[in-house]
Amino acid sequence: MNVSIKKIQKSCEMVCQILKALSHPQRLIILSHLLNQERSVSELVDLCDISQSQISQFLTRMKIEKLVQSRREGRFLYYSVADKRITQLMKTIQAEYCNC
């Protein structure tokens, strides 16, 4: 197997992991709210209209999957999209499917 085939396979595996991580409506909603600015957990609770425990579970999983990153300021955690490629992908999804 030549090097370019190995690179393509590795890239395809990475893309599959990202798409799998995005394959939940609530995750897409959370990411949509993080596209233009970082947000606190309480802001996301208000914007997404789900409980704090649910938001925290989603964010923890999304952080493990490297979709989001966090920073602490005092007792608050602020989340943002972890990778500019995810931002671009989400903007493309919105443009094609959401008319947002």
N, C-alpha and C positions, 0 to 999 in steps of 0.2 A: 504494500500500500504506500503510495507516495505521500509526501508531506502535505500537499494541498488538500488531499482527501481527508487526512487526519484533522487538519485545521477546520475544514467544513463540518466534519462530524462533531468536533468539539463545540463549534459555534452553534450548531443545531441543537445540541444538548442544552447549552446555556439558554437559548431562546425558548426551548420547551419548558425549562424550569421557570422562566419569567412568566410565560403565558399561563402556566399552571398556577403560579402564585397570584396572578391577576384574575383568575376564574371564579371570583365570588362578587356578586353585585355590591356588597357593602365595602369590600376593599376598593373597588373602582370609585365608589362615592367618596371614601376617605381620601384616596389619592387625588381626586378631582379638587377637593378642598385644599389640598397641599400644593397644588401646581404653582400658584403665584406667590404664596407666602407660607412661612412656617406657622403652625398653630399649636396651642396648648390642648391638653386632653379635654379640659372643660369647654373650650371653643368647639372642638370636634363633636362633643356630646350634643351641644346645642344645634350645630349645623346638620348633624346626621340623624338626630332624633332617635338615638338609641342609648341604652344605659352606659354609665361609666365603666362598669365591669366588662361589657361587650366591647366597647372601644378599646379598653386596655388589652383585652385578649387579641383583638385584631392587630393592634399596633405591635404587640410583642411578637406575634407570628410574622408580621410584615418586616419587622426589624431583623429577625433571624434570617428571613429570606432576602435581606438586603434591598428591600423596596423603599424603606424609610430609614432615617437616622434621627437621633434625638440629641438634644443638648439640655443641660440642667441650668436653670437660673433660679437660685434660691430653692424654694420647695416645688417649683414648677418644672415640668418637662415640656419642651417644645419639639415638635416633630416637623420634618421636612422630607421631601423626596430625596432619596440617597444618590441617585444617578441621573445625570442629564438625559441619558438615553431613555429612561423611564418617563421623564417629563415629556420628551418628544413623542414617545409612543402614546402616552395618554392624550396629548393634544391632537394627535392624528385620529385616535379613536373618537374623541369628542367631535372633531370636525366631520368625520364620516358618519357617525351614528347618533349624535345627540343634538345637532343643530344648536350647540351651546355657544 
